Amino acid sequence: MSFAREGISFIVIAALVAASGFGVAIMRRSWPLWLVAFALTLLALWVAYFFRDPERIGERGERLVIAPADGKVVMITDVDEPTFMKEPTKRISIFMNVFNVHVNRYPVSGIVRLVERKPGRFMNAAAEESSLQNEQTSIGIEVGSNHILVRQIAGLIARRIVTDAKDGEHVEQGQRMGLIRFGSRVDVFLPASAALRVKVGDVTYAGASVIAELRGQ
């Protein structure tokens, strides 16, 4: 299994801490210390699991919009999007818990026309107001005659948003877009004419699940 490059240092540190725990337990010959070492090993395994970066395959197409994140669809809302699309849109919100893969992927192929980072709060990412008030990065993509906005939103314990996107570059559907550490949310803003293929409560997989179909390409 491959791992996200941002997680390698965390994985190494967690493994060293777990190994040190076993070393101390062996030296002291203490059952409580053995239990601590075992707990540290479980933590190290979880850290590696959190930063996994599996290959993803699925449907692809110019009109298809692929999920940018693993998680659960917690909201589907009609909203005005003033940052990039500047028109009424459909917003799909995907919440990632600490057990989901946290590597994000581009939902469409196109040209990046916006990369905007905004500092903010660290509220519960599942809350409606987090879309505007939380720490976030917005990536606007031009897809033929359509525009798509993807927003990475930090959550209660997420403190680091990694975004690979660069203004003006061509990106491919399913390509790695970035990562958010330790629980968060990703919003996708679609044209109002888009036909949705998910509903609230559905589970999505980044780079594999189709969430919508665009019109008028």
PyMOL CGO cylinders between C-alpha atoms (Angstrom):
from pymol import cmd
from pymol.cgo import CYLINDER

trace = [
    CYLINDER, 0.00, 0.00, 0.00, 1.26, 3.51, -0.80, 0.3, 1, 1, 1, 1, 1, 1,
    CYLINDER, 1.26, 3.51, -0.80, 1.14, 6.40, 1.64, 0.3, 1, 1, 1, 1, 1, 1,
    CYLINDER, 1.14, 6.40, 1.64, 0.67, 10.15, 1.21, 0.3, 1, 1, 1, 1, 1, 1,
    CYLINDER, 0.67, 10.15, 1.21, 4.05, 11.90, 1.24, 0.3, 1, 1, 1, 1, 1, 1,
    CYLINDER, 4.05, 11.90, 1.24, 2.84, 14.39, 3.87, 0.3, 1, 1, 1, 1, 1, 1,
    CYLINDER, 2.84, 14.39, 3.87, 2.33, 11.49, 6.28, 0.3, 1, 1, 1, 1, 1, 1,
    CYLINDER, 2.33, 11.49, 6.28, 5.74, 9.81, 6.03, 0.3, 1, 1, 1, 1, 1, 1,
    CYLINDER, 5.74, 9.81, 6.03, 7.28, 11.82, 8.88, 0.3, 1, 1, 1, 1, 1, 1,
    CYLINDER, 7.28, 11.82, 8.88, 4.24, 11.12, 11.11, 0.3, 1, 1, 1, 1, 1, 1,
    CYLINDER, 4.24, 11.12, 11.11, 4.43, 7.39, 10.32, 0.3, 1, 1, 1, 1, 1, 1,
    CYLINDER, 4.43, 7.39, 10.32, 8.17, 7.23, 11.06, 0.3, 1, 1, 1, 1, 1, 1,
    CYLINDER, 8.17, 7.23, 11.06, 7.82, 9.15, 14.35, 0.3, 1, 1, 1, 1, 1, 1,
    CYLINDER, 7.82, 9.15, 14.35, 4.90, 6.98, 15.49, 0.3, 1, 1, 1, 1, 1, 1,
    CYLINDER, 4.90, 6.98, 15.49, 6.85, 3.81, 14.64, 0.3, 1, 1, 1, 1, 1, 1,
    CYLINDER, 6.85, 3.81, 14.64, 9.92, 5.02, 16.55, 0.3, 1, 1, 1, 1, 1, 1,
    CYLINDER, 9.92, 5.02, 16.55, 7.82, 5.91, 19.59, 0.3, 1, 1, 1, 1, 1, 1,
    CYLINDER, 7.82, 5.91, 19.59, 6.20, 2.45, 19.54, 0.3, 1, 1, 1, 1, 1, 1,
    CYLINDER, 6.20, 2.45, 19.54, 9.61, 0.75, 19.19, 0.3, 1, 1, 1, 1, 1, 1,
    CYLINDER, 9.61, 0.75, 19.19, 10.96, 2.81, 22.09, 0.3, 1, 1, 1, 1, 1, 1,
    CYLINDER, 10.96, 2.81, 22.09, 7.98, 1.74, 24.17, 0.3, 1, 1, 1, 1, 1, 1,
    CYLINDER, 7.98, 1.74, 24.17, 8.82, -1.92, 23.61, 0.3, 1, 1, 1, 1, 1, 1,
    CYLINDER, 8.82, -1.92, 23.61, 12.48, -1.24, 24.38, 0.3, 1, 1, 1, 1, 1, 1,
    CYLINDER, 12.48, -1.24, 24.38, 11.61, 0.32, 27.73, 0.3, 1, 1, 1, 1, 1, 1,
    CYLINDER, 11.61, 0.32, 27.73, 9.17, -2.52, 28.51, 0.3, 1, 1, 1, 1, 1, 1,
    CYLINDER, 9.17, -2.52, 28.51, 11.87, -5.11, 27.82, 0.3, 1, 1, 1, 1, 1, 1,
    CYLINDER, 11.87, -5.11, 27.82, 14.40, -3.29, 29.99, 0.3, 1, 1, 1, 1, 1, 1,
    CYLINDER, 14.40, -3.29, 29.99, 12.03, -2.75, 32.90, 0.3, 1, 1, 1, 1, 1, 1,
    CYLINDER, 12.03, -2.75, 32.90, 10.19, -6.08, 32.55, 0.3, 1, 1, 1, 1, 1, 1,
    CYLINDER, 10.19, -6.08, 32.55, 6.96, -4.35, 33.50, 0.3, 1, 1, 1, 1, 1, 1,
    CYLINDER, 6.96, -4.35, 33.50, 3.52, -5.55, 32.37, 0.3, 1, 1, 1, 1, 1, 1,
    CYLINDER, 3.52, -5.55, 32.37, 2.02, -2.03, 32.55, 0.3, 1, 1, 1, 1, 1, 1,
    CYLINDER, 2.02, -2.03, 32.55, 4.79, -0.84, 30.24, 0.3, 1, 1, 1, 1, 1, 1,
    CYLINDER, 4.79, -0.84, 30.24, 4.06, -3.72, 27.87, 0.3, 1, 1, 1, 1, 1, 1,
    CYLINDER, 4.06, -3.72, 27.87, 0.46, -2.54, 27.72, 0.3, 1, 1, 1, 1, 1, 1,
    CYLINDER, 0.46, -2.54, 27.72, 1.62, 1.02, 26.99, 0.3, 1, 1, 1, 1, 1, 1,
    CYLINDER, 1.62, 1.02, 26.99, 3.91, -0.28, 24.24, 0.3, 1, 1, 1, 1, 1, 1,
    CYLINDER, 3.91, -0.28, 24.24, 1.01, -2.25, 22.74, 0.3, 1, 1, 1, 1, 1, 1,
    CYLINDER, 1.01, -2.25, 22.74, -1.19, 0.88, 22.81, 0.3, 1, 1, 1, 1, 1, 1,
    CYLINDER, -1.19, 0.88, 22.81, 1.58, 2.89, 21.11, 0.3, 1, 1, 1, 1, 1, 1,
    CYLINDER, 1.58, 2.89, 21.11, 1.81, 0.20, 18.41, 0.3, 1, 1, 1, 1, 1, 1,
    CYLINDER, 1.81, 0.20, 18.41, -1.92, 0.45, 17.76, 0.3, 1, 1, 1, 1, 1, 1,
    CYLINDER, -1.92, 0.45, 17.76, -1.54, 4.24, 17.49, 0.3, 1, 1, 1, 1, 1, 1,
    CYLINDER, -1.54, 4.24, 17.49, 1.35, 3.85, 15.02, 0.3, 1, 1, 1, 1, 1, 1,
    CYLINDER, 1.35, 3.85, 15.02, -0.72, 1.47, 12.90, 0.3, 1, 1, 1, 1, 1, 1,
    CYLINDER, -0.72, 1.47, 12.90, -3.61, 3.94, 12.90, 0.3, 1, 1, 1, 1, 1, 1,
    CYLINDER, -3.61, 3.94, 12.90, -1.30, 6.78, 11.79, 0.3, 1, 1, 1, 1, 1, 1,
    CYLINDER, -1.30, 6.78, 11.79, -0.11, 4.66, 8.85, 0.3, 1, 1, 1, 1, 1, 1,
    CYLINDER, -0.11, 4.66, 8.85, -3.71, 3.71, 8.07, 0.3, 1, 1, 1, 1, 1, 1,
    CYLINDER, -3.71, 3.71, 8.07, -4.79, 7.36, 8.15, 0.3, 1, 1, 1, 1, 1, 1,
    CYLINDER, -4.79, 7.36, 8.15, -2.18, 8.42, 5.59, 0.3, 1, 1, 1, 1, 1, 1,
    CYLINDER, -2.18, 8.42, 5.59, -2.85, 5.58, 3.13, 0.3, 1, 1, 1, 1, 1, 1,
    CYLINDER, -2.85, 5.58, 3.13, -3.10, 6.65, -0.51, 0.3, 1, 1, 1, 1, 1, 1,
    CYLINDER, -3.10, 6.65, -0.51, -4.73, 3.86, -2.53, 0.3, 1, 1, 1, 1, 1, 1,
    CYLINDER, -4.73, 3.86, -2.53, -4.99, 3.86, -6.31, 0.3, 1, 1, 1, 1, 1, 1,
    CYLINDER, -4.99, 3.86, -6.31, -8.53, 4.58, -7.47, 0.3, 1, 1, 1, 1, 1, 1,
    CYLINDER, -8.53, 4.58, -7.47, -10.27, 3.65, -10.71, 0.3, 1, 1, 1, 1, 1, 1,
    CYLINDER, -10.27, 3.65, -10.71, -13.85, 4.18, -11.83, 0.3, 1, 1, 1, 1, 1, 1,
    CYLINDER, -13.85, 4.18, -11.83, -16.03, 5.85, -14.43, 0.3, 1, 1, 1, 1, 1, 1,
    CYLINDER, -16.03, 5.85, -14.43, -14.43, 8.76, -16.27, 0.3, 1, 1, 1, 1, 1, 1,
    CYLINDER, -14.43, 8.76, -16.27, -15.87, 11.27, -18.71, 0.3, 1, 1, 1, 1, 1, 1,
    CYLINDER, -15.87, 11.27, -18.71, -16.06, 14.94, -19.68, 0.3, 1, 1, 1, 1, 1, 1,
    CYLINDER, -16.06, 14.94, -19.68, -19.57, 15.29, -18.27, 0.3, 1, 1, 1, 1, 1, 1,
    CYLINDER, -19.57, 15.29, -18.27, -19.03, 13.24, -15.13, 0.3, 1, 1, 1, 1, 1, 1,
    CYLINDER, -19.03, 13.24, -15.13, -18.14, 14.75, -11.76, 0.3, 1, 1, 1, 1, 1, 1,
    CYLINDER, -18.14, 14.75, -11.76, -16.20, 12.35, -9.52, 0.3, 1, 1, 1, 1, 1, 1,
    CYLINDER, -16.20, 12.35, -9.52, -16.14, 12.56, -5.73, 0.3, 1, 1, 1, 1, 1, 1,
    CYLINDER, -16.14, 12.56, -5.73, -13.11, 14.57, -4.54, 0.3, 1, 1, 1, 1, 1, 1,
    CYLINDER, -13.11, 14.57, -4.54, -13.11, 12.90, -1.11, 0.3, 1, 1, 1, 1, 1, 1,
    CYLINDER, -13.11, 12.90, -1.11, -13.88, 9.71, 0.76, 0.3, 1, 1, 1, 1, 1, 1,
    CYLINDER, -13.88, 9.71, 0.76, -16.69, 10.12, 3.26, 0.3, 1, 1, 1, 1, 1, 1,
    CYLINDER, -16.69, 10.12, 3.26, -20.41, 10.60, 3.66, 0.3, 1, 1, 1, 1, 1, 1,
    CYLINDER, -20.41, 10.60, 3.66, -22.63, 13.09, 1.85, 0.3, 1, 1, 1, 1, 1, 1,
    CYLINDER, -22.63, 13.09, 1.85, -23.98, 15.20, 4.72, 0.3, 1, 1, 1, 1, 1, 1,
    CYLINDER, -23.98, 15.20, 4.72, -25.61, 18.04, 2.80, 0.3, 1, 1, 1, 1, 1, 1,
    CYLINDER, -25.61, 18.04, 2.80, -26.93, 18.86, -0.67, 0.3, 1, 1, 1, 1, 1, 1,
    CYLINDER, -26.93, 18.86, -0.67, -27.95, 22.51, -0.91, 0.3, 1, 1, 1, 1, 1, 1,
    CYLINDER, -27.95, 22.51, -0.91, -28.83, 25.16, -3.49, 0.3, 1, 1, 1, 1, 1, 1,
    CYLINDER, -28.83, 25.16, -3.49, -26.60, 28.18, -2.77, 0.3, 1, 1, 1, 1, 1, 1,
    CYLINDER, -26.60, 28.18, -2.77, -25.19, 31.25, -4.47, 0.3, 1, 1, 1, 1, 1, 1,
    CYLINDER, -25.19, 31.25, -4.47, -21.44, 30.94, -4.93, 0.3, 1, 1, 1, 1, 1, 1,
    CYLINDER, -21.44, 30.94, -4.93, -19.83, 34.43, -5.10, 0.3, 1, 1, 1, 1, 1, 1,
    CYLINDER, -19.83, 34.43, -5.10, -16.14, 33.46, -5.05, 0.3, 1, 1, 1, 1, 1, 1,
    CYLINDER, -16.14, 33.46, -5.05, -15.66, 31.84, -8.44, 0.3, 1, 1, 1, 1, 1, 1,
    CYLINDER, -15.66, 31.84, -8.44, -18.88, 30.75, -10.13, 0.3, 1, 1, 1, 1, 1, 1,
    CYLINDER, -18.88, 30.75, -10.13, -20.84, 33.88, -9.22, 0.3, 1, 1, 1, 1, 1, 1,
    CYLINDER, -20.84, 33.88, -9.22, -24.21, 32.24, -9.82, 0.3, 1, 1, 1, 1, 1, 1,
    CYLINDER, -24.21, 32.24, -9.82, -26.70, 29.87, -8.18, 0.3, 1, 1, 1, 1, 1, 1,
    CYLINDER, -26.70, 29.87, -8.18, -25.15, 26.44, -7.66, 0.3, 1, 1, 1, 1, 1, 1,
    CYLINDER, -25.15, 26.44, -7.66, -25.75, 23.01, -6.19, 0.3, 1, 1, 1, 1, 1, 1,
    CYLINDER, -25.75, 23.01, -6.19, -23.41, 22.26, -3.30, 0.3, 1, 1, 1, 1, 1, 1,
    CYLINDER, -23.41, 22.26, -3.30, -22.55, 18.70, -2.30, 0.3, 1, 1, 1, 1, 1, 1,
    CYLINDER, -22.55, 18.70, -2.30, -20.83, 18.44, 1.10, 0.3, 1, 1, 1, 1, 1, 1,
    CYLINDER, -20.83, 18.44, 1.10, -18.77, 15.33, 1.92, 0.3, 1, 1, 1, 1, 1, 1,
    CYLINDER, -18.77, 15.33, 1.92, -17.67, 14.81, 5.53, 0.3, 1, 1, 1, 1, 1, 1,
    CYLINDER, -17.67, 14.81, 5.53, -14.50, 12.81, 6.22, 0.3, 1, 1, 1, 1, 1, 1,
    CYLINDER, -14.50, 12.81, 6.22, -14.04, 11.15, 9.59, 0.3, 1, 1, 1, 1, 1, 1,
    CYLINDER, -14.04, 11.15, 9.59, -10.66, 10.11, 11.00, 0.3, 1, 1, 1, 1, 1, 1,
    CYLINDER, -10.66, 10.11, 11.00, -10.93, 6.62, 9.46, 0.3, 1, 1, 1, 1, 1, 1,
    CYLINDER, -10.93, 6.62, 9.46, -11.50, 7.77, 5.85, 0.3, 1, 1, 1, 1, 1, 1,
    CYLINDER, -11.50, 7.77, 5.85, -8.75, 8.13, 3.26, 0.3, 1, 1, 1, 1, 1, 1,
    CYLINDER, -8.75, 8.13, 3.26, -7.87, 11.84, 3.41, 0.3, 1, 1, 1, 1, 1, 1,
    CYLINDER, -7.87, 11.84, 3.41, -6.20, 12.27, 0.03, 0.3, 1, 1, 1, 1, 1, 1,
    CYLINDER, -6.20, 12.27, 0.03, -8.42, 14.51, -2.13, 0.3, 1, 1, 1, 1, 1, 1,
    CYLINDER, -8.42, 14.51, -2.13, -8.73, 14.17, -5.90, 0.3, 1, 1, 1, 1, 1, 1,
    CYLINDER, -8.73, 14.17, -5.90, -9.88, 16.40, -8.75, 0.3, 1, 1, 1, 1, 1, 1,
    CYLINDER, -9.88, 16.40, -8.75, -13.52, 15.72, -9.63, 0.3, 1, 1, 1, 1, 1, 1,
    CYLINDER, -13.52, 15.72, -9.63, -13.13, 16.82, -13.27, 0.3, 1, 1, 1, 1, 1, 1,
    CYLINDER, -13.13, 16.82, -13.27, -10.48, 17.46, -15.91, 0.3, 1, 1, 1, 1, 1, 1,
    CYLINDER, -10.48, 17.46, -15.91, -9.90, 21.10, -16.77, 0.3, 1, 1, 1, 1, 1, 1,
    CYLINDER, -9.90, 21.10, -16.77, -7.90, 24.26, -16.13, 0.3, 1, 1, 1, 1, 1, 1,
    CYLINDER, -7.90, 24.26, -16.13, -7.40, 25.59, -12.61, 0.3, 1, 1, 1, 1, 1, 1,
    CYLINDER, -7.40, 25.59, -12.61, -8.54, 29.22, -12.60, 0.3, 1, 1, 1, 1, 1, 1,
    CYLINDER, -8.54, 29.22, -12.60, -8.60, 29.89, -8.85, 0.3, 1, 1, 1, 1, 1, 1,
    CYLINDER, -8.60, 29.89, -8.85, -6.60, 28.81, -5.82, 0.3, 1, 1, 1, 1, 1, 1,
    CYLINDER, -6.60, 28.81, -5.82, -7.68, 30.82, -2.77, 0.3, 1, 1, 1, 1, 1, 1,
    CYLINDER, -7.68, 30.82, -2.77, -6.67, 30.12, 0.80, 0.3, 1, 1, 1, 1, 1, 1,
    CYLINDER, -6.67, 30.12, 0.80, -8.73, 31.64, 3.59, 0.3, 1, 1, 1, 1, 1, 1,
    CYLINDER, -8.73, 31.64, 3.59, -7.83, 31.53, 7.30, 0.3, 1, 1, 1, 1, 1, 1,
    CYLINDER, -7.83, 31.53, 7.30, -10.68, 30.97, 9.69, 0.3, 1, 1, 1, 1, 1, 1,
    CYLINDER, -10.68, 30.97, 9.69, -12.13, 29.03, 12.59, 0.3, 1, 1, 1, 1, 1, 1,
    CYLINDER, -12.13, 29.03, 12.59, -12.04, 25.30, 13.35, 0.3, 1, 1, 1, 1, 1, 1,
    CYLINDER, -12.04, 25.30, 13.35, -15.71, 24.54, 13.97, 0.3, 1, 1, 1, 1, 1, 1,
    CYLINDER, -15.71, 24.54, 13.97, -17.37, 21.18, 13.43, 0.3, 1, 1, 1, 1, 1, 1,
    CYLINDER, -17.37, 21.18, 13.43, -16.93, 20.62, 9.68, 0.3, 1, 1, 1, 1, 1, 1,
    CYLINDER, -16.93, 20.62, 9.68, -20.37, 18.99, 9.43, 0.3, 1, 1, 1, 1, 1, 1,
    CYLINDER, -20.37, 18.99, 9.43, -22.04, 22.27, 10.43, 0.3, 1, 1, 1, 1, 1, 1,
    CYLINDER, -22.04, 22.27, 10.43, -23.55, 24.51, 7.74, 0.3, 1, 1, 1, 1, 1, 1,
    CYLINDER, -23.55, 24.51, 7.74, -21.66, 27.64, 8.80, 0.3, 1, 1, 1, 1, 1, 1,
    CYLINDER, -21.66, 27.64, 8.80, -18.27, 25.93, 8.50, 0.3, 1, 1, 1, 1, 1, 1,
    CYLINDER, -18.27, 25.93, 8.50, -18.44, 26.39, 4.72, 0.3, 1, 1, 1, 1, 1, 1,
    CYLINDER, -18.44, 26.39, 4.72, -17.92, 30.13, 5.24, 0.3, 1, 1, 1, 1, 1, 1,
    CYLINDER, -17.92, 30.13, 5.24, -16.23, 30.48, 8.63, 0.3, 1, 1, 1, 1, 1, 1,
    CYLINDER, -16.23, 30.48, 8.63, -13.69, 27.63, 8.82, 0.3, 1, 1, 1, 1, 1, 1,
    CYLINDER, -13.69, 27.63, 8.82, -10.11, 27.55, 7.56, 0.3, 1, 1, 1, 1, 1, 1,
    CYLINDER, -10.11, 27.55, 7.56, -10.38, 26.56, 3.90, 0.3, 1, 1, 1, 1, 1, 1,
    CYLINDER, -10.38, 26.56, 3.90, -8.91, 26.43, 0.41, 0.3, 1, 1, 1, 1, 1, 1,
    CYLINDER, -8.91, 26.43, 0.41, -11.04, 26.92, -2.71, 0.3, 1, 1, 1, 1, 1, 1,
    CYLINDER, -11.04, 26.92, -2.71, -10.02, 25.53, -6.12, 0.3, 1, 1, 1, 1, 1, 1,
    CYLINDER, -10.02, 25.53, -6.12, -11.93, 26.76, -9.16, 0.3, 1, 1, 1, 1, 1, 1,
    CYLINDER, -11.93, 26.76, -9.16, -11.77, 24.63, -12.31, 0.3, 1, 1, 1, 1, 1, 1,
    CYLINDER, -11.77, 24.63, -12.31, -12.86, 25.57, -15.84, 0.3, 1, 1, 1, 1, 1, 1,
    CYLINDER, -12.86, 25.57, -15.84, -14.41, 22.58, -17.59, 0.3, 1, 1, 1, 1, 1, 1,
    CYLINDER, -14.41, 22.58, -17.59, -15.35, 23.55, -21.14, 0.3, 1, 1, 1, 1, 1, 1,
    CYLINDER, -15.35, 23.55, -21.14, -18.31, 25.91, -20.80, 0.3, 1, 1, 1, 1, 1, 1,
    CYLINDER, -18.31, 25.91, -20.80, -18.82, 24.95, -17.14, 0.3, 1, 1, 1, 1, 1, 1,
    CYLINDER, -18.82, 24.95, -17.14, -17.11, 25.97, -13.92, 0.3, 1, 1, 1, 1, 1, 1,
    CYLINDER, -17.11, 25.97, -13.92, -16.66, 23.80, -10.81, 0.3, 1, 1, 1, 1, 1, 1,
    CYLINDER, -16.66, 23.80, -10.81, -15.49, 24.89, -7.36, 0.3, 1, 1, 1, 1, 1, 1,
    CYLINDER, -15.49, 24.89, -7.36, -14.00, 22.48, -4.85, 0.3, 1, 1, 1, 1, 1, 1,
    CYLINDER, -14.00, 22.48, -4.85, -13.52, 23.69, -1.26, 0.3, 1, 1, 1, 1, 1, 1,
    CYLINDER, -13.52, 23.69, -1.26, -11.34, 21.90, 1.30, 0.3, 1, 1, 1, 1, 1, 1,
    CYLINDER, -11.34, 21.90, 1.30, -12.58, 22.81, 4.78, 0.3, 1, 1, 1, 1, 1, 1,
    CYLINDER, -12.58, 22.81, 4.78, -10.73, 22.22, 8.05, 0.3, 1, 1, 1, 1, 1, 1,
    CYLINDER, -10.73, 22.22, 8.05, -12.67, 20.75, 10.97, 0.3, 1, 1, 1, 1, 1, 1,
    CYLINDER, -12.67, 20.75, 10.97, -12.50, 20.54, 14.76, 0.3, 1, 1, 1, 1, 1, 1,
    CYLINDER, -12.50, 20.54, 14.76, -9.20, 18.65, 14.83, 0.3, 1, 1, 1, 1, 1, 1,
    CYLINDER, -9.20, 18.65, 14.83, -7.97, 19.32, 11.30, 0.3, 1, 1, 1, 1, 1, 1,
    CYLINDER, -7.97, 19.32, 11.30, -5.20, 21.90, 11.41, 0.3, 1, 1, 1, 1, 1, 1,
    CYLINDER, -5.20, 21.90, 11.41, -3.48, 21.49, 8.05, 0.3, 1, 1, 1, 1, 1, 1,
    CYLINDER, -3.48, 21.49, 8.05, -4.89, 21.73, 4.54, 0.3, 1, 1, 1, 1, 1, 1,
    CYLINDER, -4.89, 21.73, 4.54, -2.52, 20.66, 1.76, 0.3, 1, 1, 1, 1, 1, 1,
    CYLINDER, -2.52, 20.66, 1.76, -3.43, 21.80, -1.76, 0.3, 1, 1, 1, 1, 1, 1,
    CYLINDER, -3.43, 21.80, -1.76, -1.39, 20.79, -4.80, 0.3, 1, 1, 1, 1, 1, 1,
    CYLINDER, -1.39, 20.79, -4.80, -3.35, 22.97, -7.27, 0.3, 1, 1, 1, 1, 1, 1,
    CYLINDER, -3.35, 22.97, -7.27, -1.63, 25.82, -9.10, 0.3, 1, 1, 1, 1, 1, 1,
    CYLINDER, -1.63, 25.82, -9.10, -3.42, 28.57, -10.98, 0.3, 1, 1, 1, 1, 1, 1,
    CYLINDER, -3.42, 28.57, -10.98, -3.39, 27.97, -14.75, 0.3, 1, 1, 1, 1, 1, 1,
    CYLINDER, -3.39, 27.97, -14.75, -2.39, 24.30, -14.71, 0.3, 1, 1, 1, 1, 1, 1,
    CYLINDER, -2.39, 24.30, -14.71, -4.31, 21.55, -16.49, 0.3, 1, 1, 1, 1, 1, 1,
    CYLINDER, -4.31, 21.55, -16.49, -5.54, 18.84, -14.13, 0.3, 1, 1, 1, 1, 1, 1,
    CYLINDER, -5.54, 18.84, -14.13, -6.94, 15.40, -14.78, 0.3, 1, 1, 1, 1, 1, 1,
    CYLINDER, -6.94, 15.40, -14.78, -10.02, 13.79, -13.30, 0.3, 1, 1, 1, 1, 1, 1,
    CYLINDER, -10.02, 13.79, -13.30, -9.03, 11.53, -10.39, 0.3, 1, 1, 1, 1, 1, 1,
    CYLINDER, -9.03, 11.53, -10.39, -5.58, 13.11, -10.07, 0.3, 1, 1, 1, 1, 1, 1,
    CYLINDER, -5.58, 13.11, -10.07, -4.40, 13.89, -6.55, 0.3, 1, 1, 1, 1, 1, 1,
    CYLINDER, -4.40, 13.89, -6.55, -5.50, 17.40, -5.48, 0.3, 1, 1, 1, 1, 1, 1,
    CYLINDER, -5.50, 17.40, -5.48, -4.28, 17.53, -1.87, 0.3, 1, 1, 1, 1, 1, 1,
    CYLINDER, -4.28, 17.53, -1.87, -4.98, 16.28, 1.63, 0.3, 1, 1, 1, 1, 1, 1,
    CYLINDER, -4.98, 16.28, 1.63, -6.55, 17.45, 4.90, 0.3, 1, 1, 1, 1, 1, 1,
    CYLINDER, -6.55, 17.45, 4.90, -5.14, 16.07, 8.13, 0.3, 1, 1, 1, 1, 1, 1,
    CYLINDER, -5.14, 16.07, 8.13, -7.39, 14.48, 10.77, 0.3, 1, 1, 1, 1, 1, 1,
    CYLINDER, -7.39, 14.48, 10.77, -11.07, 14.87, 9.92, 0.3, 1, 1, 1, 1, 1, 1,
    CYLINDER, -11.07, 14.87, 9.92, -12.66, 17.52, 7.74, 0.3, 1, 1, 1, 1, 1, 1,
    CYLINDER, -12.66, 17.52, 7.74, -15.04, 18.27, 4.86, 0.3, 1, 1, 1, 1, 1, 1,
    CYLINDER, -15.04, 18.27, 4.86, -14.93, 18.87, 1.12, 0.3, 1, 1, 1, 1, 1, 1,
    CYLINDER, -14.93, 18.87, 1.12, -17.63, 20.86, -0.70, 0.3, 1, 1, 1, 1, 1, 1,
    CYLINDER, -17.63, 20.86, -0.70, -18.26, 20.66, -4.44, 0.3, 1, 1, 1, 1, 1, 1,
    CYLINDER, -18.26, 20.66, -4.44, -20.14, 23.53, -6.08, 0.3, 1, 1, 1, 1, 1, 1,
    CYLINDER, -20.14, 23.53, -6.08, -21.80, 22.55, -9.38, 0.3, 1, 1, 1, 1, 1, 1,
    CYLINDER, -21.80, 22.55, -9.38, -23.81, 24.46, -11.98, 0.3, 1, 1, 1, 1, 1, 1,
    CYLINDER, -23.81, 24.46, -11.98, -27.52, 24.53, -11.11, 0.3, 1, 1, 1, 1, 1, 1,
    CYLINDER, -27.52, 24.53, -11.11, -28.22, 22.48, -14.26, 0.3, 1, 1, 1, 1, 1, 1,
    CYLINDER, -28.22, 22.48, -14.26, -26.07, 19.53, -13.11, 0.3, 1, 1, 1, 1, 1, 1,
    CYLINDER, -26.07, 19.53, -13.11, -27.85, 16.20, -12.60, 0.3, 1, 1, 1, 1, 1, 1,
    CYLINDER, -27.85, 16.20, -12.60, -26.96, 14.75, -9.20, 0.3, 1, 1, 1, 1, 1, 1,
    CYLINDER, -26.96, 14.75, -9.20, -26.17, 11.05, -8.81, 0.3, 1, 1, 1, 1, 1, 1,
    CYLINDER, -26.17, 11.05, -8.81, -25.87, 11.00, -5.01, 0.3, 1, 1, 1, 1, 1, 1,
    CYLINDER, -25.87, 11.00, -5.01, -28.14, 11.79, -2.08, 0.3, 1, 1, 1, 1, 1, 1,
    CYLINDER, -28.14, 11.79, -2.08, -27.62, 12.69, 1.56, 0.3, 1, 1, 1, 1, 1, 1,
    CYLINDER, -27.62, 12.69, 1.56, -26.31, 9.67, 3.45, 0.3, 1, 1, 1, 1, 1, 1,
    CYLINDER, -26.31, 9.67, 3.45, -24.45, 8.13, 0.49, 0.3, 1, 1, 1, 1, 1, 1,
    CYLINDER, -24.45, 8.13, 0.49, -20.82, 7.08, 0.99, 0.3, 1, 1, 1, 1, 1, 1,
    CYLINDER, -20.82, 7.08, 0.99, -18.33, 8.32, -1.61, 0.3, 1, 1, 1, 1, 1, 1,
    CYLINDER, -18.33, 8.32, -1.61, -14.81, 7.29, -2.63, 0.3, 1, 1, 1, 1, 1, 1,
    CYLINDER, -14.81, 7.29, -2.63, -12.42, 9.89, -4.03, 0.3, 1, 1, 1, 1, 1, 1,
    CYLINDER, -12.42, 9.89, -4.03, -11.59, 9.30, -7.67, 0.3, 1, 1, 1, 1, 1, 1,
    CYLINDER, -11.59, 9.30, -7.67, -14.12, 6.48, -8.00, 0.3, 1, 1, 1, 1, 1, 1,
    CYLINDER, -14.12, 6.48, -8.00, -17.69, 7.52, -7.10, 0.3, 1, 1, 1, 1, 1, 1,
    CYLINDER, -17.69, 7.52, -7.10, -19.67, 9.57, -9.63, 0.3, 1, 1, 1, 1, 1, 1,
    CYLINDER, -19.67, 9.57, -9.63, -21.60, 12.31, -7.81, 0.3, 1, 1, 1, 1, 1, 1,
    CYLINDER, -21.60, 12.31, -7.81, -23.09, 14.30, -10.73, 0.3, 1, 1, 1, 1, 1, 1,
    CYLINDER, -23.09, 14.30, -10.73, -23.32, 14.80, -14.48, 0.3, 1, 1, 1, 1, 1, 1,
    CYLINDER, -23.32, 14.80, -14.48, -22.78, 18.16, -16.17, 0.3, 1, 1, 1, 1, 1, 1,
    CYLINDER, -22.78, 18.16, -16.17, -24.97, 19.60, -18.91, 0.3, 1, 1, 1, 1, 1, 1,
    CYLINDER, -24.97, 19.60, -18.91, -24.02, 21.65, -21.95, 0.3, 1, 1, 1, 1, 1, 1,
    CYLINDER, -24.02, 21.65, -21.95, -20.39, 20.61, -22.36, 0.3, 1, 1, 1, 1, 1, 1,
]
cmd.load_cgo(trace, "trace")
